[in-house]
Amino acid sequence: MTEHSGQVAHNARVWNYWLGGKDHYDVDKEVGDRVTSMYPSIGQVARADREFLGRVVTYLAGEAGIRQFLDIGTGLPTAENTHEVAQRIAPDSRIVYVDNDPTVLAHARALLTSSPEGATQYVDADAHDPDAILRAATETLDFDRPVAVILLGILNFVLDTEKATDIVRRLVAAVPSGSYLVVTHPTLELGGAGNAEAMAFWNENAKPPITARTGQEIAAFFDGLELLPPGLVSCSRWHAEPGTEPEQVAQYGAVGRKP
């Protein structure tokens, strides 16, 4: 049995199920439902993570003037993907999506099409291999100009924290001053203690295995960068709509700028 036969639940497809999409197998729904029964707010986490992406890209393409995005761990395309948000604001934006799931690859090539003025590229590579990602991305991105490196819910699949930190350092080292790092990451903090049992179930029944990290461990990914206000917070509360106080979810989010 392989993950490609639909016999093993896979993160990209389960996430798609939680977001209300149609690109998943019965096994993904079964695992997704079991995780939800153990950790009822997981669907809310998935939606909050997606909405965070929209707010971040809106800010970066707008106020920050970023025109290049390296989105690693893309997942299955849904509404309001990175290039759609960025190119609506700045049609000349260039976006490279990175994932290593063949289901994602097929959908991305069909759906993640660019505006005429900009560009989108899809790179089939693993987050564990930043050098391969950077080599492939140079076809579309100019690494002499600022790049937003987006790592949403992906470093949690790099189980060794030292390795995860090294991946971030390599990516940040490759981009110039004025670039940005964007991260979301699950935690057992922020009311997420109930997630421990769900993560253990996931690791026995789905791919790839996952780990939570503390706020302190996640903040360390931003060492040497300038954290944008409000810093490291529940991703639902990063640049939330003025006058609202969204419910906290157990997923940290932050954006840092390379000085």
C-alpha positions as CSV (number, residue, x, y, z in Angstrom):
1,M,0.0,0.0,0.0
2,T,1.3,3.4,-0.9
3,E,0.1,6.9,-0.1
4,H,-0.5,7.4,-3.8
5,S,-3.0,4.6,-4.0
6,G,-5.3,6.4,-1.6
7,Q,-4.8,3.7,1.1
8,V,-2.9,6.0,3.5
9,A,-4.3,9.3,4.5
10,H,-2.0,12.2,3.4
11,N,-1.7,15.6,4.9
12,A,-2.5,17.7,1.7
13,R,-5.8,15.7,1.1
14,V,-6.9,15.7,4.8
15,W,-6.3,19.5,5.0
16,N,-8.3,19.8,1.8
17,Y,-11.1,17.9,3.5
18,W,-11.0,20.2,6.6
19,L,-11.2,23.2,4.3
20,G,-14.4,21.8,2.7
21,G,-12.7,20.8,-0.6
22,K,-13.4,17.8,-2.8
23,D,-9.9,16.5,-3.5
24,H,-9.6,13.7,-1.0
25,Y,-10.2,9.9,-0.6
26,D,-12.4,8.1,1.9
27,V,-9.3,7.3,4.0
28,D,-8.5,11.0,4.3
29,K,-12.1,11.7,5.4
30,E,-11.9,8.9,8.0
31,V,-8.7,10.1,9.5
32,G,-9.8,13.7,9.3
33,D,-13.0,12.8,11.2
34,R,-11.1,10.9,13.8
35,V,-8.7,13.7,14.4
36,T,-11.7,16.1,14.6
37,S,-13.3,13.9,17.2
38,M,-10.2,14.1,19.3
39,Y,-9.4,17.7,18.6
40,P,-12.7,19.5,17.5
41,S,-11.1,22.8,16.6
42,I,-8.8,21.4,13.9
43,G,-11.1,22.6,11.1
44,Q,-11.0,26.1,12.6
45,V,-7.2,25.9,12.7
46,A,-7.1,25.0,9.0
47,R,-9.4,27.9,8.1
48,A,-7.5,30.3,10.4
49,D,-4.2,29.3,8.7
50,R,-5.7,29.9,5.2
51,E,-7.1,33.3,6.2
52,F,-3.7,34.2,7.8
53,L,-2.1,33.5,4.3
54,G,-4.5,35.9,2.7
55,R,-3.8,38.7,5.2
56,V,-0.1,38.2,5.0
57,V,0.1,38.2,1.2
58,T,-2.2,41.2,1.0
59,Y,0.1,43.1,3.4
60,L,3.3,42.0,1.6
61,A,2.1,42.7,-1.9
62,G,0.5,45.9,-0.9
63,E,2.1,47.9,1.9
64,A,5.5,46.1,1.8
65,G,5.8,46.2,-2.0
66,I,7.0,42.5,-2.3
67,R,6.7,41.1,-5.8
68,Q,8.2,37.6,-5.3
69,F,6.9,34.8,-3.2
70,L,8.3,31.4,-2.5
71,D,5.5,29.3,-1.0
72,I,6.8,26.0,0.3
73,G,4.3,23.3,1.3
74,T,1.6,24.6,-0.9
75,G,-1.0,21.9,-0.4
76,L,-3.9,21.4,-2.7
77,P,-5.1,24.6,-4.4
78,T,-8.3,26.1,-2.9
79,A,-9.7,29.6,-3.1
80,E,-7.4,32.6,-2.6
81,N,-4.1,31.0,-3.3
82,T,-0.9,33.1,-2.9
83,H,-0.7,34.1,-6.6
84,E,-4.4,35.1,-6.7
85,V,-4.1,37.4,-3.7
86,A,-0.7,38.8,-4.8
87,Q,-1.5,39.3,-8.5
88,R,-4.8,41.0,-7.7
89,I,-2.8,43.7,-5.9
90,A,0.3,43.6,-8.1
91,P,-0.3,41.7,-11.4
92,D,3.5,41.5,-12.1
93,S,4.0,39.3,-8.9
94,R,6.0,36.1,-9.4
95,I,5.2,33.1,-7.3
96,V,6.9,29.7,-6.9
97,Y,4.9,27.0,-5.3
98,V,6.7,24.0,-3.8
99,D,5.3,20.6,-2.7
100,N,6.2,17.0,-3.2
101,D,2.8,15.3,-3.3
102,P,1.9,14.0,-6.8
103,T,-1.8,14.8,-6.2
104,V,-0.9,18.4,-5.4
105,L,1.4,18.6,-8.4
106,A,-1.3,17.6,-10.9
107,H,-3.8,20.0,-9.4
108,A,-1.3,22.8,-9.1
109,R,-0.2,22.6,-12.7
110,A,-3.8,22.8,-13.9
111,L,-5.1,25.5,-11.5
112,L,-2.2,27.7,-10.4
113,T,-2.0,29.8,-13.5
114,S,-0.5,33.2,-13.6
115,S,-1.7,36.7,-14.7
116,P,-0.1,37.7,-18.1
117,E,2.2,40.2,-16.4
118,G,3.4,37.9,-13.6
119,A,4.6,34.3,-13.4
120,T,3.8,31.1,-11.4
121,Q,6.0,28.1,-11.2
122,Y,5.5,24.7,-9.5
123,V,8.5,23.0,-8.0
124,D,8.3,19.3,-7.1
125,A,10.7,19.2,-4.1
126,D,10.8,18.3,-0.5
127,A,11.0,20.9,2.3
128,H,13.9,18.9,3.7
129,D,16.0,19.9,0.7
130,P,16.2,23.7,0.6
131,D,19.1,23.7,-1.8
132,A,17.0,21.9,-4.4
133,I,14.1,24.3,-3.9
134,L,16.3,27.3,-4.3
135,R,18.0,26.0,-7.4
136,A,14.7,25.3,-9.1
137,A,13.1,28.7,-7.9
138,T,15.9,30.7,-9.6
139,E,14.1,30.0,-13.0
140,T,11.3,32.3,-11.9
141,L,12.6,34.4,-9.0
142,D,15.4,36.9,-8.9
143,F,17.3,36.4,-5.6
144,D,18.9,39.8,-5.9
145,R,15.5,41.3,-5.2
146,P,13.4,40.7,-2.0
147,V,11.5,37.5,-1.7
148,A,8.8,36.4,0.8
149,V,9.5,32.9,1.9
150,I,6.3,31.3,3.1
151,L,6.3,28.2,5.3
152,L,2.7,27.6,6.5
153,G,2.2,24.5,8.5
154,I,5.2,22.8,6.9
155,L,8.1,22.9,9.5
156,N,5.9,20.7,11.7
157,F,6.7,17.9,9.3
158,V,10.4,18.3,9.9
159,L,10.6,16.4,13.2
160,D,14.1,17.4,14.2
161,T,14.1,21.0,15.5
162,E,17.8,21.5,14.6
163,K,17.1,20.3,11.1
164,A,14.0,22.6,10.8
165,T,16.1,25.6,12.0
166,D,18.8,24.8,9.5
167,I,16.3,24.7,6.6
168,V,15.0,28.1,7.6
169,R,18.5,29.5,7.9
170,R,19.5,28.3,4.4
171,L,16.3,29.8,2.9
172,V,16.8,33.1,4.7
173,A,20.5,33.2,3.8
174,A,19.6,32.9,0.1
175,V,17.3,36.0,0.0
176,P,18.5,39.6,0.2
177,S,17.8,42.4,2.7
178,G,14.2,43.5,2.7
179,S,12.9,39.9,2.2
180,Y,10.4,38.3,4.6
181,L,9.9,35.0,6.4
182,V,6.3,33.8,7.0
183,V,5.7,30.9,9.3
184,T,2.7,29.1,10.9
185,H,3.2,26.1,13.2
186,P,1.0,24.0,15.4
187,T,1.6,24.1,19.2
188,L,0.3,22.4,22.3
189,E,0.2,26.0,23.8
190,L,-2.6,28.5,23.1
191,G,-5.2,26.0,24.3
192,G,-3.8,23.2,22.1
193,A,-3.0,20.6,24.8
194,G,-5.9,18.4,23.5
195,N,-4.0,18.1,20.2
196,A,-1.4,15.7,21.6
197,E,-3.6,12.7,21.3
198,A,-4.8,13.7,17.8
199,M,-1.1,14.1,16.7
200,A,-0.2,10.7,18.0
201,F,-3.2,9.2,16.1
202,W,-2.1,11.0,13.0
203,N,1.5,9.7,13.2
204,E,0.2,6.1,13.4
205,N,-2.4,6.5,10.6
206,A,-1.3,9.2,8.1
207,K,1.7,10.7,6.3
208,P,3.9,12.6,6.8
209,P,4.4,12.5,10.6
210,I,4.0,15.7,12.5
211,T,5.3,17.4,15.6
212,A,4.2,20.4,17.7
213,R,6.6,23.1,19.0
214,T,6.6,25.7,21.7
215,G,6.3,29.4,21.0
216,Q,10.0,29.7,22.1
217,E,11.1,27.1,19.6
218,I,9.1,28.7,16.8
219,A,10.3,32.2,17.7
220,A,13.9,30.9,17.2
221,F,13.2,30.4,13.5
222,F,13.1,34.2,13.3
223,D,16.5,34.8,15.0
224,G,18.3,37.7,13.2
225,L,15.0,39.0,11.6
226,E,12.8,41.9,12.6
227,L,9.4,40.5,13.8
228,L,6.5,42.5,12.5
229,P,3.9,43.6,15.1
230,P,2.2,41.9,16.8
231,G,5.0,39.4,16.8
232,L,4.4,35.6,17.4
233,V,0.7,35.2,18.1
234,S,-2.1,32.8,17.3
235,C,-2.4,33.0,13.5
236,S,-6.1,34.0,13.8
237,R,-5.0,37.2,15.6
238,W,-2.2,38.4,13.3
239,H,-3.4,41.6,11.7
240,A,-7.0,40.7,12.5
241,E,-9.8,42.9,11.1
242,P,-9.8,46.2,13.2
243,G,-12.4,46.0,16.0
244,T,-12.5,42.2,16.1
245,E,-10.8,39.8,18.5
246,P,-10.9,36.4,16.7
247,E,-10.9,33.2,18.8
248,Q,-7.4,32.0,19.4
249,V,-6.3,28.8,17.6
250,A,-3.4,26.6,18.6
251,Q,-1.4,27.6,15.5
252,Y,1.3,30.2,15.9
253,G,1.9,32.7,13.1
254,A,4.5,35.4,12.5
255,V,6.2,37.4,9.9
256,G,9.8,38.6,10.0
257,R,11.8,41.0,7.8
258,K,15.4,40.4,6.9
259,P,17.3,43.6,7.8
